[in-house]
Amino acid sequence: MHTVNKDEGFVLGCDGCGVVEATGEGVDQSWVGKKVVFLGGGWARYAVKEVDFLVPFADDFDLRHGANTYVNPFTVTAMAALAEEKGAKAVILMAASSALSKMMVRFCHQRGIEPLCVVRKAENVIDLKTNYGVKYAFDQTSPSFIADIEAAIKETTASVLFECVGGDLAGDIFLKMPAKSTMVVYGNLNKTRITIEPQEFHWSDKQVVGLMMYRWVCSLTLEDRSRWFKVVADDLASGGKIFGSAIVKTVPLAEWKAAIADSEHDASQGKYLI
């Protein structure tokens, strides 16, 4: 977590799903009984949410497959929307063995964007190329890593870098990218500072921007928000080929503390369902 909320009454759980039991004043009663997904306060028996931020599903939808609808899928759609806004033909993904990055790889392929994937192990390179159809995957521990990714950047004209790790590596890659490129920071797994050469800003007209999924969702018009909600919901309803997540384990709400500790070991394999 970026911060810890210690306020009395704060409920954990970024992603939540359930069935609408009641609606407030002015809300269409037809929502009652609908299966929906929501953001925040998911680890509870009941939650109160704004109707404009609910993602609805059909009555026959298995909500277990929608339990991870919000955070990863809508971070990915935000990333793709930003890349398309920038006119990117190719993007670079740090920590590309993560569940979110693999989702982004699938979505990039659907939308005609070439993903360049940076991982920490040679077996991750094999996995991405074999199981996800990735053409450009790089082991950051390889002695030829910088030369290899620089050649791929020149070949693909990758102009957007999605950074979520921290440290020097993203800045080293950014240095090799073309003028007017953008680094998008959406996380900091290592809790370390990112280092970037200053001349990249004033000489090469590059920029660094932050991306927070919820701010992006809030910035959308109701029409655009509904359109993106439908993109994700339709995929999940048809099997989740792009936005689906593997459920590694299902645990009772009372055992959430132990589940968090255990899930750290399975982070790249899938999600724990509370």
C-alpha positions as CSV (number, residue, x, y, z in Angstrom):
1,M,0.0,0.0,0.0
2,H,1.2,3.5,-0.8
3,T,-0.2,4.8,2.5
4,V,-1.9,3.2,5.5
5,N,-5.3,4.5,6.5
6,K,-5.8,4.2,10.2
7,D,-9.1,6.0,10.4
8,E,-11.7,4.1,12.5
9,G,-14.1,2.4,10.2
10,F,-11.8,2.2,7.2
11,V,-12.4,-1.1,5.2
12,L,-9.7,-2.8,3.3
13,G,-10.1,-4.3,-0.1
14,C,-9.5,-2.4,-3.3
15,D,-11.7,-4.6,-5.6
16,G,-15.1,-5.7,-4.5
17,C,-18.1,-7.4,-6.1
18,G,-21.6,-8.4,-5.0
19,V,-25.3,-8.0,-5.6
20,V,-27.1,-4.7,-5.1
21,E,-29.4,-5.0,-2.1
22,A,-30.9,-1.4,-2.1
23,T,-30.6,1.9,-3.7
24,G,-30.6,5.5,-2.4
25,E,-32.9,8.3,-3.2
26,G,-33.0,9.2,-6.9
27,V,-31.3,6.0,-8.0
28,D,-33.2,3.7,-10.5
29,Q,-34.7,0.8,-8.6
30,S,-33.8,-1.5,-11.5
31,W,-30.3,-1.7,-10.0
32,V,-31.6,-3.8,-7.1
33,G,-30.6,-7.5,-7.7
34,K,-27.9,-6.7,-10.3
35,K,-24.5,-8.2,-10.0
36,V,-21.9,-5.4,-9.9
37,V,-18.2,-4.7,-9.3
38,F,-17.0,-1.7,-7.3
39,L,-13.8,0.0,-6.0
40,G,-12.8,0.2,-2.4
41,G,-14.1,-1.4,0.8
42,G,-14.4,-4.8,-0.7
43,W,-13.6,-6.8,2.4
44,A,-17.0,-6.4,4.0
45,R,-20.5,-7.9,3.9
46,Y,-22.0,-4.6,2.7
47,A,-20.7,-1.5,0.9
48,V,-22.3,1.8,-0.1
49,K,-21.1,3.0,-3.6
50,E,-22.0,5.7,-6.2
51,V,-24.0,4.2,-9.0
52,D,-21.9,5.9,-11.7
53,F,-18.8,3.9,-10.6
54,L,-20.4,0.5,-10.6
55,V,-19.6,-2.1,-13.4
56,P,-22.7,-4.2,-14.0
57,F,-22.8,-7.8,-15.2
58,A,-25.5,-10.2,-16.4
59,D,-27.5,-12.3,-13.9
60,D,-25.7,-15.5,-15.0
61,F,-22.2,-14.0,-14.5
62,D,-19.9,-15.8,-12.0
63,L,-18.7,-12.9,-9.7
64,R,-15.6,-14.8,-8.8
65,H,-14.4,-14.0,-12.3
66,G,-15.2,-10.3,-11.7
67,A,-13.5,-9.9,-8.3
68,N,-10.4,-8.3,-9.9
69,T,-12.3,-6.1,-12.4
70,Y,-11.3,-2.7,-11.2
71,V,-7.6,-2.1,-10.2
72,N,-5.7,-4.1,-12.8
73,P,-8.1,-3.9,-15.8
74,F,-8.8,-0.2,-15.5
75,T,-5.1,0.6,-14.9
76,V,-4.4,-1.2,-18.1
77,T,-7.1,0.6,-20.0
78,A,-5.8,3.9,-18.6
79,M,-2.3,3.0,-19.8
80,A,-3.5,2.0,-23.3
81,A,-5.6,5.2,-23.5
82,L,-2.6,7.3,-22.7
83,A,-0.4,5.4,-25.1
84,E,-2.9,5.9,-27.9
85,E,-3.3,9.6,-27.0
86,K,0.4,10.0,-27.4
87,G,0.3,8.2,-30.8
88,A,2.6,5.4,-29.5
89,K,3.3,2.5,-31.9
90,A,5.2,0.6,-29.2
91,V,5.5,0.9,-25.4
92,I,8.0,-0.4,-22.9
93,L,6.7,-2.3,-19.8
94,M,8.8,-2.6,-16.7
95,A,8.2,-5.6,-14.3
96,A,6.6,-7.3,-17.3
97,S,6.1,-10.6,-15.6
98,S,3.4,-9.2,-13.3
99,A,-0.3,-10.1,-13.8
100,L,-1.0,-6.4,-14.7
101,S,1.7,-6.3,-17.3
102,K,0.6,-9.6,-18.9
103,M,-2.9,-8.1,-19.1
104,M,-1.4,-5.0,-20.8
105,V,0.5,-7.2,-23.2
106,R,-2.7,-8.9,-24.3
107,F,-4.5,-5.6,-24.6
108,C,-1.6,-4.0,-26.6
109,H,-1.8,-6.9,-29.1
110,Q,-5.6,-6.3,-29.5
111,R,-5.1,-2.6,-30.1
112,G,-2.1,-2.8,-32.4
113,I,0.6,-1.6,-30.0
114,E,3.9,-3.5,-29.8
115,P,5.0,-4.2,-26.2
116,L,8.6,-4.3,-25.2
117,C,8.9,-6.3,-22.0
118,V,11.5,-5.9,-19.3
119,V,11.8,-8.7,-16.8
120,R,14.3,-9.9,-14.1
121,K,14.8,-13.6,-15.1
122,A,15.6,-15.5,-18.3
123,E,12.6,-17.8,-17.6
124,N,10.3,-14.8,-17.7
125,V,11.5,-14.0,-21.2
126,I,10.7,-17.6,-22.3
127,D,7.3,-17.4,-20.7
128,L,6.3,-14.1,-22.4
129,K,7.5,-15.2,-25.8
130,T,6.1,-18.7,-25.6
131,N,2.8,-18.1,-23.8
132,Y,2.0,-14.4,-24.6
133,G,3.3,-14.0,-28.1
134,V,5.7,-11.3,-27.1
135,K,8.4,-10.5,-29.8
136,Y,10.5,-8.2,-27.6
137,A,11.3,-9.5,-24.1
138,F,14.5,-8.7,-22.3
139,D,16.2,-10.0,-19.2
140,Q,17.5,-6.9,-17.3
141,T,20.3,-8.9,-15.8
142,S,21.8,-9.8,-19.2
143,P,25.2,-8.1,-19.9
144,S,23.8,-7.0,-23.3
145,F,20.5,-5.7,-21.9
146,I,21.0,-2.0,-22.7
147,A,22.3,-2.7,-26.2
148,D,19.5,-5.1,-26.9
149,I,16.7,-2.9,-25.8
150,E,18.2,0.1,-27.5
151,A,18.2,-1.8,-30.8
152,A,14.5,-2.7,-30.2
153,I,13.6,0.9,-29.4
154,K,15.1,2.0,-32.7
155,E,13.3,-0.7,-34.6
156,T,9.9,-0.1,-33.0
157,T,10.2,3.7,-32.2
158,A,8.8,2.9,-28.7
159,S,7.9,6.3,-27.3
160,V,6.1,5.5,-24.0
161,L,7.7,3.8,-21.0
162,F,5.5,2.4,-18.2
163,E,7.5,2.4,-15.0
164,C,6.4,0.9,-11.7
165,V,9.7,-0.3,-10.1
166,G,12.0,2.5,-9.1
167,G,15.7,2.9,-9.2
168,D,18.1,3.7,-12.1
169,L,17.0,1.2,-14.8
170,A,14.0,3.1,-16.1
171,G,16.0,6.3,-16.4
172,D,18.7,4.4,-18.3
173,I,16.1,3.0,-20.7
174,F,14.5,6.4,-21.0
175,L,17.8,7.9,-22.1
176,K,17.7,5.6,-25.2
177,M,14.2,6.5,-26.3
178,P,13.5,9.1,-29.0
179,A,12.8,12.8,-28.4
180,K,9.4,13.6,-27.1
181,S,9.0,10.3,-25.4
182,T,7.0,9.9,-22.1
183,M,7.7,8.0,-19.0
184,V,4.5,7.1,-17.1
185,V,5.0,6.3,-13.4
186,Y,2.2,4.2,-12.0
187,G,4.0,2.5,-9.1
188,N,7.2,2.1,-7.1
189,L,7.7,-1.5,-6.1
190,N,11.2,-1.0,-4.8
191,K,10.4,2.1,-2.8
192,T,13.4,3.8,-4.4
193,R,13.9,7.1,-6.3
194,I,13.9,7.1,-10.1
195,T,17.0,8.8,-11.6
196,I,16.7,10.6,-14.9
197,E,19.3,12.7,-16.8
198,P,18.1,16.4,-16.7
199,Q,19.0,17.0,-20.4
200,E,16.3,14.6,-21.4
201,F,13.7,17.2,-20.5
202,H,15.1,20.4,-22.0
203,W,17.1,19.0,-24.9
204,S,15.0,16.0,-25.9
205,D,11.6,17.4,-24.9
206,K,10.7,14.3,-22.9
207,Q,8.3,14.3,-20.0
208,V,7.4,12.2,-16.9
209,V,3.8,11.9,-15.9
210,G,2.0,10.0,-13.1
211,L,-0.9,7.7,-13.6
212,M,-3.4,6.8,-10.9
213,M,-6.2,4.6,-12.1
214,Y,-9.0,6.1,-10.0
215,R,-8.1,9.7,-11.0
216,W,-8.2,8.5,-14.7
217,V,-11.6,6.9,-14.2
218,C,-12.9,10.1,-12.5
219,S,-11.6,12.3,-15.3
220,L,-13.7,10.4,-17.9
221,T,-17.1,11.6,-19.0
222,L,-20.0,9.3,-18.0
223,E,-20.2,8.2,-21.6
224,D,-16.5,7.4,-21.9
225,R,-16.5,5.7,-18.5
226,S,-19.4,3.5,-19.5
227,R,-17.6,2.6,-22.7
228,W,-14.4,1.5,-21.0
229,F,-16.5,-0.3,-18.3
230,K,-18.2,-2.2,-21.1
231,V,-14.8,-3.1,-22.8
232,V,-13.7,-4.8,-19.6
233,A,-17.0,-6.3,-18.6
234,D,-17.6,-7.8,-22.1
235,D,-14.2,-9.5,-22.0
236,L,-14.7,-10.9,-18.6
237,A,-18.2,-12.1,-19.5
238,S,-16.8,-14.0,-22.5
239,G,-14.0,-15.8,-20.6
240,G,-11.5,-13.0,-19.7
241,K,-9.0,-13.6,-22.5
242,I,-7.5,-10.1,-21.9
243,F,-8.6,-8.9,-18.4
244,G,-9.2,-12.2,-16.7
245,S,-7.0,-13.1,-13.7
246,A,-6.1,-16.6,-12.4
247,I,-7.4,-17.2,-8.9
248,V,-4.7,-19.0,-7.0
249,K,-6.6,-19.5,-3.7
250,T,-10.0,-18.6,-2.1
251,V,-9.9,-17.8,1.6
252,P,-12.5,-16.7,4.2
253,L,-12.7,-13.1,5.2
254,A,-11.6,-14.0,8.8
255,E,-8.2,-15.3,7.4
256,W,-7.3,-12.1,5.4
257,K,-4.1,-11.4,7.4
258,A,-2.5,-14.8,6.7
259,A,-3.7,-14.6,3.1
260,I,-1.8,-11.3,2.5
261,A,1.4,-12.9,3.7
262,D,0.9,-16.0,1.6
263,S,-0.1,-14.1,-1.5
264,E,3.3,-12.4,-1.7
265,H,4.8,-15.7,-2.8
266,D,2.2,-16.2,-5.5
267,A,2.1,-12.6,-6.8
268,S,3.1,-13.5,-10.4
269,Q,0.8,-16.6,-10.5
270,G,-2.5,-14.9,-9.9
271,K,-4.8,-13.5,-7.2
272,Y,-6.1,-14.5,-3.8
273,L,-9.9,-14.2,-3.5
274,I,-11.1,-13.1,0.0
